[in-house]
Amino acid sequence: MKYRVAAIAAAISAASIALTPMTAASATTAWEQWTQIKGVFDVDGPRTDGSMVVAGSAALYLVDATGNTTPFARGPGGYHEDAGAEAYLAVSRGGDVAGAQCSFAPDETFLLRLHVPIGITRINAAGDETGSFANLTGVSTLNGIAFDTVGSFDHRLLVTGPAGGKTTVFAIDCNGAVKVITRSAPVLEGGLAVAPQTFGSFDGDLIAPDELSGKIYAIAPDGKVALIARPALPTGGDIGVESLAFVPEGFVSRGGAAYYPDRLTPGNAHPGTDHLLRLTSDSLGAAGVQEGDMLVATEGGASLIAIRCGSSCSIVPVVSTATKAHGEGHLTFTVNAPPPSPTPAPPVVKQSPVPAAVVDFVGQWGIAGVVMILLLGVVAALAVQAFRHRAK
């Protein structure tokens, strides 16, 4: 029943979104060229230490919240594959796969392996152990990867690849076992994401873009496909919708930033700059973006919109002025940590007040006098006790 309703809602929302004029965009919202990274084409995270994993040309980096860049997985056991290829990546948050009775280790990085045998390469959190995680068959290449952080696909790693004009969607568990969700999805490419429960009738579905047609699809855990929207954005290879992601909880209320790779592509109409682009939560909030919205970015120019779905879907223009940027890979968010809980005050111990007569007595005789009187009292008590003992 969910998918029948979803199909009707999708048809209505797709038509309305496609016709929505983009006149409300904030003229002041623009990407910041935040950190320069050679050959940058993908980013994901953050890891538990707050850093993001960034992919350049056959090289990985860790980038912290201040923009400091550290080479990652460069040693003998590191990553040295697919130079120049768009080997997109996904960072594990440590999800439990109930059906496989295992868990993905947090902070491990999984990358598309675009050479034979086609599949997934895993890098451990330390970056000193790299190896094949799974082989994928029946596709000519791979073009999308994301973790199910919602749980509708049992927290598996989701991967897409083209075959015969269609797209195959794989779901891989933490043991490397592969399940095929569908082999008949439409043409897809780019950053993928699983919709949260707040995303209307598409909650829990894998959301994927097609840059050629500009369409955005929802793929359910049983393989059914629905059209969400065809927003009024440029379309075509190296131009159209490249990536999407959902604004996480706490992003607007606590603060954070969104990141998008801008790859240097000489000779292209959008030549790029080899920078990691950034938009702060303040900028996005001022443009009308809310937590739970889906941000959608184009490859050519890095235009950006937000799609909000409840009983119906609506569009929020965010960055409407295209630039020379050449967007690639995933949109990724960081969220500021919540403020620390206040330290509870130590309990106050109420003491009985000292009688006024005692205070006057001490004031009259002084501390030394009071001590002498107490000692005399003790001596007298001992003398009385000794006298009684002799009397017996």
C-alpha positions in Angstrom: 0.0 0.0 0.0 2.9 2.3 0.8 4.2 2.1 -2.7 0.8 2.7 -4.4 0.4 5.9 -2.4 4.1 6.7 -3.0 3.6 6.4 -6.8 0.6 8.7 -6.7 2.4 11.2 -4.5 5.5 11.0 -6.7 3.6 11.8 -9.8 2.0 14.8 -8.2 5.1 16.1 -6.5 7.4 15.5 -9.5 5.1 17.5 -11.7 4.8 20.4 -9.1 8.5 20.5 -8.5 9.4 20.5 -12.1 7.1 23.6 -12.6 8.1 25.5 -9.5 9.8 28.7 -10.4 13.2 29.3 -8.8 12.7 33.0 -8.0 13.0 32.7 -4.2 16.7 31.9 -4.2 18.9 34.0 -1.9 21.3 36.0 -4.0 23.8 35.9 -1.2 24.1 32.2 -0.8 27.2 30.9 -2.4 29.8 28.1 -2.0 33.0 28.9 -0.2 36.2 27.5 -1.7 37.3 26.1 1.6 40.3 23.8 1.2 42.3 22.9 -1.8 43.0 19.2 -2.5 44.6 17.9 -5.7 42.3 15.9 -7.8 39.4 16.0 -5.2 36.3 14.1 -6.4 34.6 12.7 -3.2 34.1 13.2 0.5 32.3 11.3 3.3 32.2 11.2 7.0 32.7 12.5 9.6 34.6 9.7 11.4 34.3 9.4 15.2 37.3 11.8 15.6 35.4 14.5 13.6 37.6 14.2 10.4 36.3 13.6 6.9 37.7 11.2 4.4 38.5 12.9 1.1 39.4 11.2 -2.2 41.8 12.8 -4.6 43.5 11.2 -7.6 44.5 7.8 -6.2 45.1 9.4 -2.9 43.1 9.7 0.3 43.2 12.4 3.0 41.8 13.1 6.4 40.4 16.7 6.7 39.5 18.1 10.1 37.0 20.9 11.0 39.6 23.6 10.6 40.6 22.4 7.1 43.9 20.8 8.1 44.7 18.0 5.6 46.6 14.8 6.5 47.5 12.0 4.0 45.6 8.8 4.8 46.3 5.2 4.0 49.6 5.9 2.2 51.9 3.2 3.7 52.7 -0.3 2.5 49.2 -1.5 3.5 47.4 1.6 2.3 45.4 2.5 -0.8 47.0 2.6 -4.2 44.3 1.9 -6.7 42.3 3.3 -9.7 44.4 6.5 -10.3 42.3 9.0 -12.2 39.1 7.1 -11.8 36.0 8.2 -9.9 36.3 5.5 -7.2 33.6 6.9 -4.8 33.8 6.1 -1.2 31.6 5.6 1.9 32.7 5.8 5.6 31.1 3.3 8.0 29.2 4.6 11.1 29.2 1.1 12.6 25.8 -0.2 11.7 24.5 -3.6 13.0 23.3 -6.0 10.2 20.7 -8.1 12.1 20.3 -10.5 9.1 24.0 -11.3 9.1 24.5 -11.2 12.9 27.5 -8.9 12.5 28.4 -5.2 12.5 30.4 -2.8 10.3 33.4 -1.5 12.2 33.1 2.3 12.7 35.5 4.6 10.7 36.3 2.0 8.1 36.3 3.3 4.5 34.8 1.4 1.5 35.6 2.4 -2.1 34.4 1.3 -5.5 37.0 -0.9 -7.2 36.7 0.0 -10.9 39.4 -2.5 -12.2 38.9 -6.2 -12.6 37.6 -7.8 -10.5 35.0 -5.1 -10.1 33.8 -4.7 -6.5 34.5 -3.0 -3.2 37.8 -2.3 -1.4 37.9 -1.9 2.3 40.4 0.2 4.3 40.5 -0.2 8.1 40.2 2.8 10.4 44.0 3.2 10.9 44.6 3.2 7.2 47.3 0.5 7.3 45.2 -2.5 6.1 43.6 -2.6 2.7 41.9 -5.5 0.9 39.0 -6.7 -1.2 35.7 -6.7 0.6 33.3 -8.0 -2.1 33.3 -8.7 -5.8 30.2 -7.6 -7.8 29.2 -9.3 -11.0 26.8 -8.6 -13.9 27.7 -4.9 -14.3 30.1 -3.1 -16.5 31.4 -0.7 -13.8 30.2 0.9 -10.5 29.0 4.4 -10.1 27.4 4.9 -6.6 27.9 3.9 -3.0 26.3 4.7 0.4 25.6 3.2 3.7 22.0 2.6 4.9 22.2 4.6 8.1 18.4 4.4 8.6 18.0 0.6 8.8 15.4 -0.1 6.0 18.1 -2.1 4.2 19.4 -3.6 7.5 22.3 -1.1 7.6 23.9 -2.7 4.6 26.3 -1.0 2.2 24.4 0.0 -1.0 26.2 0.1 -4.4 25.0 0.8 -7.9 26.3 -0.2 -11.3 25.1 0.0 -14.9 24.2 -3.0 -17.1 22.3 -3.0 -20.4 20.8 0.4 -20.1 19.5 -0.3 -16.5 21.1 -0.1 -13.1 21.7 -2.9 -10.6 21.5 -2.1 -6.9 23.5 -4.3 -4.6 23.2 -4.5 -0.8 26.3 -5.9 1.0 26.4 -7.0 4.6 29.3 -6.8 7.1 30.6 -10.2 6.1 30.8 -9.2 2.5 27.8 -11.2 1.4 26.0 -9.6 -1.6 22.3 -9.3 -2.1 20.8 -7.9 -5.3 17.9 -5.4 -4.6 17.1 -5.0 -8.3 18.7 -5.3 -11.7 16.1 -3.1 -13.5 16.4 0.4 -11.9 16.7 3.3 -14.3 20.0 4.9 -15.3 21.6 6.4 -12.2 24.9 8.0 -11.2 26.2 10.1 -8.4 25.9 10.5 -4.7 23.3 8.3 -3.1 21.5 8.5 0.3 18.8 6.6 2.2 15.8 8.9 3.1 15.1 9.4 6.8 11.7 8.7 8.4 10.8 12.4 8.0 10.8 12.3 4.2 7.2 11.6 3.6 6.2 8.4 1.6 9.8 7.9 0.5 11.1 7.3 4.0 13.6 4.4 4.1 14.1 4.4 0.3 17.4 4.7 -1.5 17.4 8.0 -3.3 19.5 8.3 -6.4 19.9 10.9 -9.2 20.3 10.7 -12.9 22.3 13.6 -14.3 21.3 12.8 -17.9 17.6 13.3 -17.4 17.6 15.3 -14.2 15.2 12.8 -12.6 15.5 11.8 -8.9 14.3 8.3 -8.0 13.4 6.4 -4.9 14.3 2.7 -4.7 12.5 0.7 -2.0 14.0 -2.2 -0.1 12.0 -4.6 -2.3 13.3 -3.1 -5.5 10.3 -1.0 -6.5 11.2 2.3 -8.1 9.3 5.6 -7.9 10.0 9.0 -9.4 10.3 11.7 -6.8 11.0 14.7 -8.9 12.5 16.3 -12.0 13.6 19.7 -10.6 14.2 22.6 -12.9 17.9 22.2 -13.0 20.3 21.8 -16.0 20.6 18.3 -17.4 23.2 16.3 -19.3 26.5 14.5 -18.8 28.9 16.5 -16.6 26.1 19.0 -16.1 23.0 17.6 -14.4 22.2 16.4 -10.9 25.3 14.8 -9.4 24.7 14.4 -5.7 22.1 14.5 -2.9 22.1 14.1 0.9 19.8 14.7 3.8 20.3 17.5 6.3 21.0 15.7 9.6 19.4 16.3 13.0 21.1 19.1 14.9 22.6 20.7 11.8 20.6 23.9 12.0 20.0 24.0 15.8 23.6 23.2 16.8 25.5 24.4 13.7 27.7 22.7 11.2 28.7 22.8 7.5 27.9 21.0 4.2 30.8 20.0 1.9 31.0 19.2 -1.9 34.0 18.4 -4.0 34.9 20.7 -6.9 37.2 18.8 -9.2 39.7 20.5 -11.6 38.6 19.5 -15.1 40.6 21.4 -17.7 38.8 22.0 -21.0 35.3 21.5 -19.5 32.7 24.3 -19.6 32.8 24.0 -15.8 36.6 23.6 -15.3 36.5 23.4 -11.5 39.2 24.4 -9.0 40.3 21.3 -6.9 38.7 22.7 -3.8 36.4 21.2 -1.2 33.5 23.6 -1.2 31.6 24.5 2.0 28.3 26.1 3.1 27.8 26.8 6.8 24.6 25.9 8.6 24.0 29.6 9.1 24.0 30.2 5.3 21.8 27.3 4.6 19.4 28.1 7.4 19.1 31.7 6.1 18.2 30.3 2.7 15.3 28.4 4.2 16.9 24.9 4.6 15.6 22.8 7.4 16.8 19.6 9.1 15.5 16.6 7.2 15.5 18.4 3.8 17.2 16.7 0.9 19.9 18.8 -0.7 20.5 18.3 -4.4 23.6 19.6 -6.2 24.4 19.7 -9.9 27.8 18.7 -11.4 28.1 21.6 -13.7 28.2 24.8 -11.7 27.3 23.3 -8.3 23.8 24.7 -8.2 21.9 23.6 -5.1 18.3 23.1 -4.1 16.5 21.6 -1.1 13.5 19.2 -1.5 11.2 18.8 1.4 8.7 15.9 1.4 5.8 15.3 3.7 2.3 14.7 2.4 3.6 16.4 -0.8 7.0 17.7 -1.9 8.2 21.3 -2.3 11.4 22.9 -3.4 13.6 25.5 -1.7 16.2 27.2 -4.0 19.6 27.6 -2.2 22.4 28.3 -4.7 20.8 29.4 -7.9 23.7 31.2 -9.6 25.8 28.6 -11.4 29.6 29.0 -11.2 32.6 27.4 -12.9 32.7 24.7 -10.2 32.7 21.0 -11.3 30.9 19.1 -8.6 31.7 15.4 -8.0 30.8 12.6 -5.5 28.9 13.1 -2.3 27.5 16.0 -0.4 28.5 15.5 3.3 27.6 17.2 6.5 29.4 17.8 9.8 27.4 18.8 12.9 28.8 20.5 16.0 28.8 18.5 19.2 26.1 19.3 21.7 27.2 21.6 24.6 28.4 19.6 27.6 25.9 19.0 30.4 26.3 21.4 33.3 28.2 19.9 36.3 25.7 19.4 39.2 26.4 21.5 42.2 27.6 19.6 45.3 24.8 19.0 47.9 24.5 21.6 50.6 24.8 20.1 54.1 22.7 22.1 56.6 24.3 22.3 60.0 22.4 22.9 63.3 22.9 26.5 64.5 25.2 26.9 67.6 23.2 28.1 70.6 23.8 31.7 71.5 24.8 30.8 75.1 27.7 28.7 73.8 28.8 31.6 71.6 28.8 34.0 74.6 30.7 31.5 76.8 33.5 31.1 74.2 33.6 34.8 73.7 34.0 35.4 77.5 36.6 32.7 78.3 38.4 32.4 74.9 39.4 29.2 73.1 42.3 28.5 75.5 40.0 28.9 78.5 37.4 26.6 77.1 40.0 24.0 76.3 41.3 24.2 79.9 37.9 23.9 81.4 37.2 20.8 79.2 40.5 19.2 80.4 39.7 19.9 84.0 36.3 18.3 83.5 37.9 15.2 82.0 40.4 15.0 85.0 37.6 15.4 87.5 35.6 12.6 85.8 38.6 10.3 85.9 39.2 11.1 89.6 35.5 10.3 90.5 35.7 7.0 88.6 38.9 6.1 90.5 37.4 7.0 93.9 34.3 4.8 93.2 36.6 1.9 92.2 38.5 2.1 95.5 35.3 2.4 97.5 34.2 -1.0 96.1 
